[in-house]
Amino acid sequence: MELKANAPSGPIETRWERHRFEMKLVNPANRRKHKVIVVGTGLAGGALAATLGEQGYNVAAFCYQDSPRRAHSIAAQGGINAAKNYQNDGDSVYRLFYDTVKGGDFRARESNVYRLAELSVNIIDQCVAQGVPFAREYSGLLANRSFGGAQVSRTFYARGQTGQQLLLGAYQALERQVNAGTVTMFSRHEMLDLIVVDGRARGIVTRDMVSGKIEAHLADAVVLCTGGYGNVFYLSTNAKGCNVTATWRAHRKGALFANPCFTQIHPTCIPVSGEFQSKLTLMSESLRNDGRVWVPKRAEDVTKPPNQIPEEDRDYYLERLYPSFGNLVPRDIASRRAKDMCDKGLGVGTAVGGQRLGVYLDFKDAVKRLGRKAVEERYGNLFEMYERITGEDPYEVPMRIYPATHYTMGGLWVDYNLMSTVPGLFVGGEANFSDHGANRLGASALMQGLADGYFVLPYTVANYLAQTPRNTADDTHAEVRAVVDSVKERINKFLSIQGKRSPDSFHRELGKLIWDKCGMARNKAGLEKALQEIPRIREEFWENLYVPGSGEELNQSLEKAGRVADFLELGELMCRDALFREESCGGHFREEHQTEEGEAKRDDENFQFVAAWEFKGDGVEHQVHREALEFEYVKPTQRSYK
Amino acid sequence: MEKSLNLVLHVWRQKNRDAKGQFVRYEAKNISEHASLLEMLDQVNEGLLEKGEEPIAFDHDCREGICGACGMIVNGHAHGPRKATTVCQLHMREFQDGEEIWIEPWRAAAFPVVRDLVVDRGSLDRIVQAGGFISTRTGSAPEANSLPVAKEKSDRAFDAAACIGCGACVAACPNAAAMLFTAAKVAHLNLLPQGEPERDTRVRNMVAQMDAEGFGHCTNHYECMEACPKHISVEFIAQLNREFMSATARARQELRPRRK
């Protein structure tokens, strides 16, 4: 299989503009005859469904939550990047492009990244027009703040709830279209498979999570905006319901899965406090603007109250190791350094499983410099959240933080049009692999989700519809019936095993294994061990799973079982990809490949490509395909933030 | 030293919308004070699964207090005893060892029970559909800084926009009114210059939908504000009333035949 990126050539500044002109359009009067399915209602899916509806297409939108407003984009805190250069501090579209390619450790496609940077400015305009209450200065103009991996202030924010406000903007636009009758909303519906007819994506099979009804929905094109797969680790900052099922099912139907080992571990999360823990909570990276990260210099001080440790006994290790970026180094570096410190026995907080996994994030100096009120204005809700979870007051005692899985850069492979290797199947937002390479910079996920949803997919989906015969298959089509039957059969299988273990118990076991062997640092022996262990867990899952109740009712155990089954397959592919990529880059750190200072050591000669994996059948090894990456504009160098 | 608690729970179990529900007693043993209330229920559910019983169904997702999915009445309080806190952020250190905890779903005619603690809040989405938006077309937005908005006004709009749509205000209200929810959305959009052109139709349509969904009327108990996990103020209800009255008055004037 040859992977065609379909990216335009020529000057990068005009690629998207030229491509837009070359794409085919659908006449306004014909649009309502085209049906498009959008799965997921986060920033990418919500924005897309609203935009396509407004343009006159017949849209069906799906989400597993009870309302589209609850998609996990809502939890993004810090902000959204845009190259507006309102601060007159040297920002430009080109600089945002440059920072993103470099931040991604040279594993993203230049054309896509440039387009993202270019569209960033339109996103802010769009959101302000929708009434998103971004932070403003006393002049009434928009405010900005700085973020990791950049030396300019280009991040727009709405207190610590930027994702919420952006999502509500998209949600409101979506509900407006529901009211107008252009979008039909299916809440509490979970996509359980993709329907491919004559080589084209033509629909999905869903389960109504209240009645249990299994149904086929058919359309001319299908778009998955279903988020990332971070919950493969069980403990992550993702919402509990986030899962890989939609993309994994599409993968099994022919969509290649790209760079699954590129996962992001976010440096500023609240440390694990016990075995009962169900998820991890992120504290926005924006906190690193004013908070200083440190550990005690001496291991005997780790149990001392932090305020009793004098300045000279503290190691502000990020400021020491990276004087120019200091506490604002990119996420992968900040995470790995925290792990190093804890591995050296300098971690703080409660010991869980014999190790203290935490470092301090201290606001003492910020409170002294800015005053408590200014700090409260910037981070008030985050401090409150921290206090609620830990019972400690961060104005008085330094926060304790530790890295946690947060985002997955890998995802379904897509071309420049965001179309997967299955014609008619498009993928937007975190669900695709496209823009962040091996590491995503802070405040770029919201930017990508909205760029895909508002400004890229509406064009590229239309271009596909304009050139493709409309769907003619209905419920009676043999292929549609076959997919519906296979979904029903799988559900019956979950219910009929009647073993002893809950879906969560398998999920925890898998998550712990993946975190240990394929988390912040990976090595050959560990990955090989994981590749032996995962099939064993999977085998036990299919023999000893217990799901009570029936398929014809709200059954949360059944929902979990399906998701865990897919994580058990994805986890194996992740480890395989991590083993295959014999280099370190971004979030993928192979211990065998590091510089003397312990920084990631890329191997551009042998690994400057996207690894896209093809499903070849159960029990058969995946086949890898390579998309070579070329860097015409930003020349690969070793990233340095020193 | 970490404390652990033993608790007695009385949880509302109801098979589906039409079934008759009842409280069922469970024991929750050895619960860490650092666990959230939902993590406590997770542990109870794992225990039920071990015994081959059906777990307690409840809505939840982000577990960070922002998605608005979770919500239940705990000991008579929407989202439990701690102020400005969703139930996913309510930690067991708020309870005493040996305490009895009563847990039930939101109770409102406009929120039918789906199962156990899960309710259908589609009525809130329909209120937004009626007018909780600014009709701006993708791509037609003017340059963002061409319309300055006074910081005070923008901050005030934000205070209202912080609503997470959990429905606690409805559950806490003796009349099961959705006034705080509706008021927050109307205030967010009507305070901003971008929301000005649709200000009157927005408030009229949203209030009409709220009534059509079977929510009750506001009789100034202010329980909604007490229960709201995002501190949304009842002052927005006063604003909603003003907006609604003037919008209605303006609409009547327009309808009146002009004298020649």
Interface residues (C-beta under 8 A of the other chain):
Chain A: A47 A50 T51 E54 Q65 D66 S67 P68 R69 R70 H72 I74 A75 K84 Y86 N122 I124 D125 Q126 C127 V128 A129 Q130 G131 P133 F134 A135 R136 E137 Y138 S139 G140 L141 L142 A158 R159 Q161 Q164 Q165 L168 Y171 Q172 A173 E175 R176 V178 N179 M185 S187 V210 A239 K240 G241 S273 G274 F276 Q277 S278 K279 T281 L282 T350 E384 M385 R388 I389 G391 Y454 F455 P458 K500 S502 D504 S505 Y546 P548 G549 E553 L554 Q556 S557
Chain B: E2 K15 N16 I31 S32 H34 A35 S36 L38 E39 D42 Q43 E46 L49 E50 G52 E53 E54 P55 A57 D59 H60 D61 C62 R63 E64 G65 I66 C67 G68 A69 R82 A84 T85 Q89 H91 R93 V114 R115 V118 D120 R121 G122 L124 D125 V128 Q129 A130 G132 F133 I134 S135 T136 R137 T138 G139 S140 A141 P142 E143 A144 N145 L147 P148 V149 A150 K151 S154 D155 A157 F158 A161 A162 I164 G165 H188 L189 L192 Q194 G195
